[in-house]
């Protein structure tokens, strides 16, 4: 008889005691370890964690110092509800516009100038209540030249006033194409000095309101409403041999100095040496063909004749500068309530040292053109270059002035503004 031996698995039993060994199951066996989850590398881990925490804190402080020393940036939105907004944006601030189509219903762009991030909106589709207002500082570009424009501008001012009252907008400036007689009383109640909300006014023409504190004179610029473009100077524009001494393409009003100008040109036999196209009625719209003829005249003549209209300041002055054709400006005051100081009219351009030819009577023109005939091509090229450089510098000065005045007025509570030596030299030089 065979005896079968039964073998049973024996389990080691470890008695648990307070503070004694405990274990975990490991492949059917029990591996003991010390109470309190003892880690032989625990001291090193603590040191490592402590060092890591210190490094993180030091890096956080480093980022804080970078952020603190980083130049403070501000955000300002510009709503262009007048054609001079295009001159401000593309010619002065040199900002991009999308789409590039000039007759698009909605156009917008962004740029940085000084400490400000500007965004710009323009076009017929930019209507009240439908502009994405995501900042608290606003520049409104308006036209106050005639009564219909004043009514339209007033509605925009009232809309912005409601945004200020609801605390949606905190700071407001206005760039205004003023009345040619300098009668801008419609906007007076909206100025902060009179209890309104408009902190800054950039005003076209020689208004007696200009004080360089809250009202600043602004250049008329080129006729962007007639699609006059931004001209980038090139070598040909500077060095070309221009076939004509002067040009005048424009409206000749009855009993105006423009009649005198045309008579002087005819009587002096200068019509062949100057490009002249006179019409007896002002036409607000430019055709592609008429714009091309006008630009060609500017590019092919040494001088551009700028007789006064309703106001002494005219688009023609700036358009001539764009092509390096020296403006011959009739330096006389026009009727109205514009400032009549010793530097008026055109005090903004004169203060900037505009290299124009100023005359008080068109009977002076024959002597001026006689001097022109005696100039060498080298002299003409040098004068052309200096005019183009001056105009670029003038626009840059306007850009810096616009930006710095807004910074100082809107954001001075955020801390003092310091100009570096480099910045001061750039402004002065």
C-alpha positions in Angstrom: 0.0 0.0 0.0 1.4 3.3 -1.1 1.0 6.2 1.3 0.3 9.5 -0.4 1.8 12.5 1.5 -0.2 15.7 1.3 1.9 18.7 1.2 0.3 22.0 2.2 1.6 25.5 1.5 2.9 27.1 4.6 2.4 30.9 5.0 4.7 32.9 7.2 2.6 35.0 9.5 4.2 38.2 10.7 2.5 39.6 13.7 1.8 43.3 13.4 2.7 45.4 16.3 2.4 49.0 16.9 5.5 50.6 15.4 6.6 47.2 14.2 7.0 45.8 10.7 4.3 45.8 8.1 4.6 44.5 4.6 3.3 44.3 1.1 2.5 41.3 -0.9 5.2 40.4 -3.5 4.7 37.3 -5.6 3.1 35.4 -2.8 5.7 36.4 -0.2 5.7 39.4 2.1 8.4 41.9 1.9 8.8 43.8 5.1 9.8 47.5 5.4 10.1 50.0 8.1 7.2 51.9 9.5 6.8 55.5 8.3 7.7 54.7 4.7 11.4 55.3 5.3 13.3 56.5 2.2 17.0 56.3 2.3 17.2 59.2 -0.1 14.8 61.4 1.8 17.3 64.0 3.0 18.6 64.4 -0.6 15.0 64.8 -1.8 14.3 67.5 0.7 17.4 69.4 -0.2 16.6 69.1 -3.9 13.0 70.3 -3.4 14.2 73.3 -1.3 16.8 74.3 -4.0 14.1 73.9 -6.7 11.7 76.1 -4.8 14.4 78.8 -4.4 15.2 78.6 -8.1 11.6 79.0 -9.1 11.1 82.0 -6.7 14.3 83.6 -8.1 13.0 83.1 -11.7 9.6 84.5 -10.8 11.3 87.6 -9.3 13.4 87.9 -12.5 10.3 87.8 -14.7 8.7 90.4 -12.4 11.7 92.7 -12.8 11.6 92.3 -16.6 7.8 93.1 -16.6 8.4 96.1 -14.3 11.2 97.5 -16.5 9.3 96.7 -19.8 8.0 100.0 -21.3 4.3 100.4 -20.5 2.1 100.1 -23.6 -1.3 101.7 -24.1 -4.1 101.0 -26.5 -6.0 103.7 -28.5 -8.7 103.2 -31.2 -9.2 105.6 -34.1 -12.5 106.0 -35.9 -12.0 107.7 -39.2 -15.3 109.3 -40.1 -13.8 111.9 -42.4 -11.4 111.6 -45.4 -8.6 113.4 -43.4 -8.5 110.2 -41.3 -6.7 108.5 -44.2 -4.1 111.2 -44.3 -3.6 110.8 -40.5 -3.3 107.0 -40.8 -1.5 106.3 -44.0 0.6 109.5 -44.5 1.4 110.6 -40.9 1.3 107.4 -38.9 2.2 105.3 -42.0 -0.2 102.5 -40.9 -1.4 99.7 -43.1 -5.0 99.4 -44.3 -6.9 96.2 -45.2 -8.4 95.7 -47.6 -6.3 97.9 -49.9 -9.3 98.7 -52.0 -10.0 102.5 -51.4 -13.7 102.2 -51.9 -14.2 99.2 -49.6 -17.1 99.5 -47.1 -14.9 98.6 -44.1 -11.1 99.1 -43.8 -8.9 98.6 -40.7 -5.3 98.5 -39.6 -3.0 98.4 -36.6 0.4 99.9 -35.8 2.7 100.9 -32.9 3.8 104.4 -32.3 5.7 105.4 -29.2 4.1 103.7 -26.3 0.7 103.3 -28.0 -0.8 100.4 -30.0 -3.2 102.1 -32.4 -6.1 100.4 -34.2 -7.9 102.2 -37.0 -11.4 101.7 -38.5 -12.8 103.6 -41.5 -15.3 103.3 -44.3 -19.1 103.6 -44.8 -19.8 100.4 -42.8 -18.2 101.9 -39.7 -21.4 103.0 -38.0 -22.4 103.8 -34.5 -22.7 100.8 -32.2 -21.0 98.4 -34.7 -17.4 99.2 -34.1 -15.5 96.6 -32.0 -14.7 98.8 -29.0 -12.2 96.8 -26.9 -10.3 99.7 -25.3 -11.1 102.8 -23.3 -9.3 105.5 -25.3 -10.7 106.8 -28.5 -9.7 109.3 -31.3 -12.6 110.4 -33.5 -11.8 111.9 -36.9 -14.6 114.3 -38.1 -15.4 116.9 -40.8 -16.8 120.2 -39.7 -16.3 122.2 -42.9 -19.9 122.8 -43.8 -23.4 122.5 -42.1 -24.3 119.0 -43.5 -20.9 117.7 -42.3 -21.4 119.4 -38.9 -24.8 117.7 -38.4 -23.2 114.3 -39.2 -20.3 115.0 -36.9 -22.6 116.1 -34.0 -24.4 112.8 -34.1 -21.0 111.0 -33.7 -20.1 113.3 -30.8 -23.4 112.5 -29.1 -22.8 108.8 -29.6 -19.4 108.9 -28.0 -20.7 111.1 -25.2 -23.1 108.3 -24.3 -20.2 105.8 -24.3 -18.3 108.2 -21.9 -21.4 108.5 -19.6 -21.7 104.7 -19.5 -18.0 104.4 -18.6 -17.3 102.4 -21.8 -14.9 105.1 -22.9 -12.6 107.0 -20.6 -10.5 109.3 -22.9 -11.5 111.1 -26.1 -9.6 113.2 -28.7 -11.0 114.6 -31.9 -9.1 115.3 -35.2 -11.3 117.9 -37.0 -11.3 119.2 -40.5 -12.3 122.7 -39.4 -14.4 125.3 -41.2 -12.4 127.3 -43.7 -13.4 130.5 -42.0 -12.3 129.0 -38.6 -15.9 129.0 -37.3 -16.0 125.8 -35.3 -18.4 126.7 -32.5 -20.4 123.5 -32.9 -17.7 121.5 -31.1 -17.1 124.0 -28.3 -19.6 122.6 -25.8 -18.0 119.1 -26.2 -14.5 120.3 -25.2 -13.5 119.4 -21.6 -12.5 123.0 -20.9 -16.2 123.9 -21.4 -17.5 121.0 -19.3 -17.5 118.4 -22.1 -15.6 115.2 -22.6 -13.2 115.9 -25.5 -9.8 116.2 -23.9 -7.8 117.0 -27.0 -8.7 118.7 -30.3 -6.4 118.5 -33.4 -7.8 121.2 -35.6 -7.1 122.0 -39.3 -6.5 125.7 -40.3 -5.2 128.7 -38.3 -7.9 128.7 -35.5 -7.5 131.3 -32.7 -8.4 128.4 -30.3 -4.9 126.7 -30.8 -3.0 126.9 -27.6 -0.8 123.8 -27.8 -2.3 122.6 -24.5 -5.7 121.0 -25.4 -6.1 122.4 -28.9 -3.4 121.7 -31.5 -3.1 122.8 -35.1 -3.2 119.9 -37.6 -2.2 119.9 -41.3 -4.8 119.7 -44.0 -2.7 117.2 -46.0 -3.5 115.8 -49.5 -7.0 115.3 -50.9 -7.5 111.7 -49.9 -11.2 112.1 -50.6 -10.2 112.5 -54.2 -8.0 109.4 -54.0 -4.6 111.2 -54.0 -2.1 108.5 -53.0 0.9 108.2 -50.7 3.9 108.9 -52.9 7.2 107.1 -52.2 10.1 109.2 -53.5 12.5 107.4 -55.9 15.6 108.4 -57.8 13.7 109.3 -61.0 11.4 111.7 -59.0 14.5 113.5 -57.6 16.9 113.5 -60.6 14.6 113.7 -63.6 14.9 116.7 -66.0 11.4 118.3 -65.6 10.2 120.0 -68.9 8.0 122.7 -67.3 8.8 125.6 -64.9 5.4 125.5 -63.2 1.8 124.2 -63.1 -1.7 125.2 -62.1 -4.6 122.9 -62.6 -7.7 124.2 -60.8 -10.8 126.3 -60.5 -10.6 130.0 -61.4 -13.2 131.8 -59.3 -14.7 135.1 -60.4 -13.0 138.2 -59.0 -10.4 136.1 -57.2 -6.6 136.3 -57.3 -6.7 133.2 -59.5 -8.0 135.4 -62.3 -5.0 137.6 -61.7 -2.7 134.6 -61.8 -4.0 133.4 -65.2 -3.8 136.9 -66.6 -0.1 137.2 -65.5 0.7 133.9 -67.2 -1.0 134.9 -70.4 0.4 138.5 -70.6 4.0 137.3 -69.8 3.9 134.6 -72.5 4.5 132.0 -69.8 1.7 129.6 -70.8 4.0 127.4 -72.9 6.5 127.1 -70.0 3.8 126.1 -67.5 1.1 123.4 -67.5 -2.2 125.2 -66.9 -5.7 123.8 -67.0 -8.4 126.2 -65.7 -12.0 125.5 -65.0 -14.7 127.9 -63.8 -16.5 125.5 -61.5 -15.2 123.4 -58.7 -15.6 119.6 -59.2 -15.5 117.5 -56.0 -14.9 114.2 -57.7 -11.7 113.1 -59.5 -11.7 110.7 -62.4 -8.8 108.3 -62.9 -7.9 110.3 -66.0 -7.9 113.8 -64.3 -6.0 112.4 -61.3 -3.3 111.0 -63.7 -3.0 114.3 -65.6 -2.7 116.2 -62.3 0.0 113.9 -60.9 1.9 114.1 -64.2 1.8 117.9 -64.0 3.3 117.8 -60.5 6.0 115.4 -61.5 7.0 117.3 -64.6 7.2 120.9 -63.2 9.7 122.6 -60.9 7.1 124.8 -59.2 3.4 124.4 -58.3 1.4 127.6 -58.1 -0.9 127.7 -55.0 -3.3 130.6 -55.1 -5.6 131.1 -52.1 -9.1 129.6 -52.2 -11.6 130.0 -49.4 -8.6 129.5 -47.1 -4.9 130.0 -47.8 -4.1 126.4 -46.8 -5.0 124.0 -49.6 -4.4 120.4 -50.6 -2.3 121.5 -53.5 0.5 122.6 -51.1 1.0 119.1 -49.7 0.4 117.3 -53.0 3.2 119.4 -54.6 5.5 118.5 -51.7 4.8 114.8 -52.4 6.3 115.2 -55.8 9.1 117.5 -54.9 7.5 120.4 -56.9 8.1 123.6 -54.8 4.9 125.3 -53.8 4.6 128.9 -54.7 2.2 130.1 -52.0 0.1 133.2 -52.0 0.8 134.4 -48.5 -2.3 136.4 -47.7 -5.1 136.1 -45.1 -8.5 135.1 -46.3 -11.8 136.4 -44.9 -13.1 134.9 -41.7 -12.2 134.5 -38.1 -8.9 132.6 -38.5 -5.9 133.8 -36.4 -4.3 136.9 -37.8 -1.0 136.8 -36.0 2.4 137.8 -37.4 3.0 134.2 -38.6 -0.4 133.7 -40.0 -1.5 132.3 -42.4 0.0 128.8 -42.6 1.7 129.2 -39.2 2.1 125.4 -38.7 4.0 125.1 -42.0 6.1 128.2 -41.3 7.0 127.0 -37.8 8.2 123.8 -39.3 10.5 125.7 -41.7 8.7 124.9 -44.9 11.0 125.6 -47.9 8.3 127.2 -50.0 8.3 130.4 -52.1 5.9 132.8 -50.4 4.5 135.8 -52.4 1.9 138.4 -51.7 0.9 139.2 -55.3 1.0 137.1 -58.5 2.6 140.0 -60.3 5.8 138.8 -58.6 5.6 135.5 -60.6 7.5 136.6 -63.8 10.6 137.5 -61.8 10.4 134.2 -59.9 10.2 132.2 -63.2 13.1 134.3 -64.6 15.3 133.1 -61.7 14.1 129.5 -62.4 15.4 129.7 -65.9 18.8 130.6 -64.6 19.1 127.5 -62.2 21.3 124.6 -63.1 19.9 121.0 -63.1 22.2 120.2 -60.2 20.6 123.1 -58.2 17.1 122.0 -59.0 17.9 118.4 -58.0 19.4 119.5 -54.8 16.3 121.7 -54.0 14.0 118.9 -54.9 15.8 116.5 -52.6 15.7 119.0 -49.7 11.9 119.6 -50.2 11.2 115.8 -50.2 13.4 115.4 -47.1 11.6 118.3 -45.4 8.2 116.9 -46.1 9.1 113.4 -44.7 10.5 115.1 -41.6 7.4 117.2 -41.2 5.1 114.2 -41.3 7.4 112.4 -38.8 7.2 115.5 -36.4 3.4 115.4 -36.7 3.4 111.7 -35.9 5.6 112.2 -32.8 3.6 115.2 -31.6 0.2 113.3 -32.1 1.5 110.3 -30.2 3.2 112.1 -27.4 0.3 114.5 -26.7 -2.1 111.6 -26.5 0.3 109.7 -24.2 0.7 112.7 -21.9 -3.0 113.6 -21.8 -4.6 110.2 -21.6 -2.1 108.2 -19.6 -0.2 110.6 -17.4 -1.9 109.2 -14.4 -0.2 105.9 -15.2 3.2 107.4 -14.3 5.5 110.1 -15.7 6.8 109.9 -19.2 10.5 110.2 -19.6 12.2 110.9 -22.9 15.6 109.4 -23.4 18.6 111.4 -24.7 18.3 109.5 -28.0 14.6 110.4 -28.3 15.3 114.1 -27.5 18.0 114.2 -30.2 15.7 112.6 -32.7 13.0 115.2 -32.1 15.5 118.1 -32.1 17.5 116.9 -35.0 
